[in-house]
Amino acid sequence: MTVDPGLRRLALRTLLAAFPGPSAPDWALDLTADGLAGFTLFGTNVPSVDDLERLTAQLRAVRSDVLVAIDEEGGDVTRLGHRTGSPYPGNSALGAVDDPELTHRVYAAMGHDLAAAGVNLDLAPTVDVNTAAENPIIGTRSFGADPALVARHSAAAVQGLQSAGVAACAKHFPGHGATVTDSHLELPTIDAPMTVLRERDLPPFAAAISAGTRAVMSAHIRVPALTGDGPATFSRAALEGLLRSTYGFEGVIVTDALEMRGAAGCLLYTSRQDLLCIGALVDHELVLAVADEIAGAVGEGRLDLVRLEQAAGRNAELASWAALARVTAVTAPVASPQLGILAARRALLVEGDPASLNDPLVVQLMSGHSIAEGKIPWGLRPFLGKAEQIDVNAAKISADELIERASGRPIVLVGRRVHQAAASRDLAGKLAIAWPTAVVEMGWPSSWRPDGARAFLVTHGASLASAQVAAEALGLHRS
């Protein structure tokens, strides 16, 4: 297929590429010079914040308005803190506090961190209403299960980020919170009527749009009442009808990663989106193949040239806004280094008397992680002082074995969604009845409590800040 070079350059203006490592390869710099919209950066690109600053400067030396996007949500999803954990509690913790001004301050602080590192598009906040407690992909990334609460914090988060000169991207439209499967692995379905969607899932998006969010990310989810048999990512009714026409959104529509299973089997590009996030596993050949497919679709009449120009124009407008915002962002006092800790303290729920369990054995229940989170350190270990911690598989150890290992010490059991797996729930229950035990829940909370527990702590997330305040409450750490 012969591709018109002008159409290829135009198509490049609709793509977010990616590459591994802390330095941009030559092909990425060449495509940036040719007009590529920008890049999505991942944990592998951020050995340190200093490395990230050098990388973004390298990209901007080629073109000053290149978009540099990252997933920085605080809490369990962090790229700047992927080696240590985030210094800011995530959405679940902020929703538990329910102080929109605090949410604004935390997101403004994250925005200033990103802007200082050269990032101008944050693929956040997550504004999904987490109505399915067992949701494997949203959970603590959500402000909560109440639409009104999520809406007011979504607006505060958008305004906080953008006050720092970083564009916000509200996600995942039209709402991922009622799913029980991970769209990174398969195509989830939300089988609810539009009346339910309008009352439950959509109010936070309306609030984010009213707050001025510069971008909205579509979800790789199927909502039969709205999208028919395909995902929202490729749905005219969802994106052109609902998002554009009904809610009046005029900014950039961004795809979630197109390598995800929820988008597999669909045409890579339709006229619905403006900015295509290709994914993490990207090379020069793939970027050119995508650009050539788009250009070819225009040349063959399968895609309207006007629509491609419109998408490229919206992306250019976003880049121009970001470049100007870096200079004219609202000047605010530098956030206290303790802001994240103060927010995490306000979110911490403490039941019982955790400080009474002196010199405990800390038992961390090993758990998996979602693709969105990545393998980020979590738990109390950085703040234990002289206390001993062991990591265990709940299905492969008994309460009696742990009691023997404790050698007379009380036990602090630390986990994420301890109630959700039978093995961890049963282990906690047996320990609490037989031995002085505290439980620290660092995942999405529930009403479950093991009978006999001396204390039960809920951090509403596994950020570094949340771990510190839990350790403080247990008397293991003094700030």
N, C-alpha and C positions, 0 to 999 in steps of 0.2 A: 504494500500500500504506500503510495506516494503521499506525503503529508506536506501541506503548505506551511512553510516556516513561520509565517505570521500567525496562523491559527495555532500552531504549537506554542508559540510564546504567549498567546492569549490564554490558552488552556493552562499553561504553567502558573498563571496568575490565580488559579482556583485551587492550587494544591498545597497541602502541608506535608512535607517529606520528613524523613528521620534518618539518623545514622548513629552507629554506636561510638562510644568513646568521648573523651573531653576535647577533641579537636576536629574541626570540620574537614572532611576529605576534599580533595581538589574538585571532584565532580559536584559536590554540594555548593562550593563557592562559584563554580562556573554557572550552575543553574540559577543561583541567586542573582548573578549578573545578568542572566537572560530573562529575569522577571519572575522566577518562582515566588509564590506568595510568601512562603516561609517554612518553618520547621516546628515540629513538636519534639520537645526534649524529654528524656526519660532519666531514670536513676543512673543508668550507665554513662550518661553525659555529665554527671555531677559528682565527681569524686570529692569535691569540696566547693564551697561557694566561690572561693578565689578562682578555681578552675572554670566555673560557670561564667564568671565575669570575663575571663579571658576569651572564652568561646563566643559569647555574645558580641564582644568587641571585634572578634575576628569576622563574624558575619556582617556586622554593621560597617566594617571597613570596606566591604564590597558594595553594600547598598544600605543606606541609613534607615530606610523605612521597612526593612524586612520584618515580617512577623515572627516573633519567637514565643511559642506557646508552651505551657507546661501544666501538669495537673498538680496544683498545690491547694489542697482543701483544708490543711491542718488535720489534726486528729490522726486517723488511721491511713490516710492517703496523703503522702508527702514526698516530694522529690528533693527539696532542699535539705530535708532532714532524714533522707532514706537510710543513712548509716547509723543514726542515733535515735530516731523518732522525732516527731514534731515538738517544738517548744510551745505550741498553741493547742489547746483542746479543740476537738472537732465539733461538727454541727450538733451532734446529739447532746454534748455537754452544754453548748450554748443554748440550745432549745430548753434543756432542763432548768437552766438559770432563768430563761425567759426575760432577758433584759436587752431589747433591741439596740440600745446604746452601747452595751458591752459587745454585742455582735459586730456593730459598726467599727468599734475600736480595734477589735481583734483582726477583722478583715482589712482595715486600713494598715495595721502593722504588718500583716502578711504582704499587702500590696507594696509597702515601702521596701520590704526585704526583696521582693521580686524586682521592683524597679531598680534598686541599687545593683542587682545582679544582671540587669539588662533584659529582663523578661517583660514583654508588653501585652501578652494575652494569657490570662489565667483561665484554664478550662474548669472553672468553678464560679459560683457555688453549685453544689448539688441541691436542688430544690424539690426533690421527690418527697412525697408524703409516705412515710414508711408504714403503711397500714397492714402489711403482712409481716408479722413479727419474725417469721422464719426466713425472710428475704435474704438470700445469700450474697447479694452484690451491693445492696444499699445499706441497710442496718444503721450503724452509727454515723454513716455519712449524711444521714437525714437529720433535720432539726427536730423531727418528731412525727407523731401519728395524727396530729390535729391540723387540718388544712389552714385554719386561721393563724395558728401559731407559726407554721412553716412559712406562710405568706409574709407575715411581718418581719421575720428574720431573713427571708430571702431578699426582701427590699433593702434591709439594713446591710446585708453582706455585699450586695451589688454596689450600693452607694459608698461603702467603706473601701472596697477595692479600687473603684474608679476615682475616688478622691486622691488616691496615691498615684494616679496616672497609668494604671494597669486596667486594660479592658476586661470586663467580666463576661463569662459565658454561662448562662443558666442552663442546667441540664437535669434530666434527660427527657425532653419533650416527646409525648404528652404526659409523661409520668411513669416512672419505673418502680414505684414503691409498693405496688400490689403484686409483684411477681414473686414466684418461688423458685425460679431457675435463673441461672447466670447467662446473660446474653453474650458473654465472651465464648460460651460453650455451645449454646443452642438458641433457638428463637423462642423466647417466652411469649405466652399469650395472656392477655388480660381480657377476660370475657365479661365485660360490664357495659351497661347501656350508657348512652351519652349523658343522661341525667346524672348518673353517678360520677362520671368523669368530671362534669362541670362543677359538681359540689365537692368532690374529694381530691382529684388530682390536679386540676387546672388552676385553681386560685393562686398558688405560688408563682406560676408562670406569668399570670396577669400582673401580679405585684412586681415581679422582676422587670417586666416590660415597662410598667408605669414608673419604676425607679430609674429607667434609662439604660438597662443592660445593652451593651453593644453587640452581644452575640447570644444565640441560643443553640444548644446542641440537641440534635434529634436522637431518639432512642431506637435501638434495634429490637423493638418489641412489636408484636402483632396485637392490634386492638380491633377485633372484627367489626364492632359497631362503627368504627372510624376508618380503619385502614384496609378492611377486607382481608384478603389472604396474605398480604405482604406486610413488611415492617413499616413503621412510621417513617423511617429514613427515606423511603421511596414513595411515600403516599402524597398524592396531590391534595386529597381531602384534609389530611393532617397539617401539611405545611403551607400550601397556598390558601386553602379554605379556612382552616381554623387559626393557624398561627398568624398568617399575613392579614387575611380579610377580617376575621372576627376580632382578634386581639390587636390588630393594627401594628404588628411588629415590622419595622422597616430596616432593621440591622442585618447582620450576617448570620445565616443559618449554617452551622457547622455539623458535619457528620461525626458520629462516634467512629472509632477505628474501623475501617472497611475490611480489615483482616478478620474481624470477629465473626464467630459462627452465626450470630444473629443476622448478619448481612450476606452471608455466603449464599451463592446460588442466584443472587439478584444481579441485574445489570449494574455495572460499577458506577455509572453516572446517569442521572436523569436531570431533568430541568428543575428539580425541586430545591437543590442545595446551592450554596455559594462557595463554600470552602470545604474541600474534601480532605479529611485526615486519613492518610493512606494506612497508617499504623506504625508499628515499631520496626518490623522486619522489612526494611526498605533498602534498595540499592539504586544505582544510577539507571540500570536497565528497566527496573519496574517503574520509576518515575516517568521516564520517557515513554514507556508503553502506555501508561495511563494518559499522559498528555496526548499521545498520538491517537489513542482511541477516541478521546474527546474531540480532537481536531478532525479526525476522520468522520465522526458522527455529524459534525457541522458540514463538512464537505459533501457528504452523501445525503444531506437533508433530514437526517434523523434527529438533529438537535438544532434549534433555532439560533442563528448567530446573535441575534439581539439578546437572547437569554444568556448566552455565554458572556457577552459584553456587559450585561447587567451584573452578573455574578462577579466578574473581574472588577467592575467599578465599585461594587459594595466592599470588596476586599481592600481595594486601594483606599477607599474612604476610611475604613477601619484603621489601616496602616497610618494614614495621615493624622487621624485623631490621636492614635497612640504616640506618634512622634511629637505632636504638639503638646499632648498631655504630659509627656515627660518633662517638658519645660514649664508648663503652666499649672501643674497639679496643685491642689489646695495645700498650702503650707501648713503643716501641723507639727506640734511638738513631737520630738522623737519619742516613740512609745517606750515606757519603762521596760527594762529587761524582765521585770517581774509580772508583766501583764498576763502572760500565759498562765503563770502559777496562780495569780489572783483569780483568774477566770476558772481554772480547774478546781480551786478550793471552793468556789461558790457552787460548782456543779456536783461536788462530791456528796453522796448520800451515805451517812454513817448510822447504822443501827447497832445497838449494843455498846460494849465497852472494849474497843480493839486494843487500847493501850494497856489493858490488864494482862495481855498475853506476852509476857516478858520473854525475851531471848528465844523467839520461835524458830522452828524449822520451816522455811518457806518452800512450798511445793508448787511449782508452776506446771500446769497441765498443758502439754504440747498441743498445738492446734495448727490447722492449715491457714492459708491466706488466699484471698481472691486475687485475680490477675490485676484488678484495679489497684489493690493495696501494694502488691509485691511483698517480698520477704523483708520486712522492716523489723528491727529489734523492738521488743515490747516486754513489759513486765517490770518487776521491782528491782531487779538485780543492780542497776546503777546506784541505788540508794539504800542498800542493805547494811552498809557498815560492816560489822563483824558477824552479822547473821549469816547462816548457811542457807543456800538455795540448791534444790535439786529439781531437775526437769524430768517429768514422768509422762508416760502414756497411760491414761486412766484405765484403758482396757487390759493393761498388762501388769498391773500392780494392785495389791489389796490394801484395805485399810489397816489390817494387822501388820503388814510389812512396813507401812509408813509409820505406824505407832512405834514399832520396834526401832526404826531408823531415828525417830525423834529422841529416843533415850531420855524420856522424862520431860522434854520440852513441849510446849504447845505447838500447834501446827497452823500455819496460814496457807490456805489453798488459793492460788491465783489462777484465773482462767478467763476465757472469752466464751460467752454463751454456755456457761457451765450446765445450765438446765436443759440444754437442747439435745445433748447426747446421753443416752441411757447410762453409759459407763461412767461418765464424769458426774452425772447427777447421783447415781447410786454410791459412788465413792465418797462424795461430799456428805451424803446422808449418813453413811455408816461411820465416818469419822466424827461428825458432829455429835452423834449419840454416844460414842464410846470415848471421846477424847476432847480436851479443850481445843476448839477449832474456830478459826475465823475464815470467812470466804471473801475474796476480793473479786468482784465481777467487773471485767474490763470490756465487755461486749455490749450488745443491745440488751437492755434490762428486761426483766420479767418480774412477775409477782411471786415466783417460786422462792422459797427459803427452806433450807434443811433444818429439820427439827433439832433443837439442842445447840445450835451454833451460838458461840459466845458473842460473835459480831458478824455483821454482813455489810460490806462496803460496795457501793456502786459508783464507778468513775465515769460512766457514760463514754467510754472510749479508751484506747490504749496509747495515747500520746505520751511523750516523755514527761510533759507537765502533769498529766493525770497520774502517772506512776509515782512521781515525786510526792504529790499531796496524799496519795494513799499510804506511802511509806511513812510520811509525817504522822498521819492519823494512827498508825500502828506503833508509833514511838521508835521507828527504825532509822529515821532521818531527821535532822534538824537543819533548817535552812539558815 
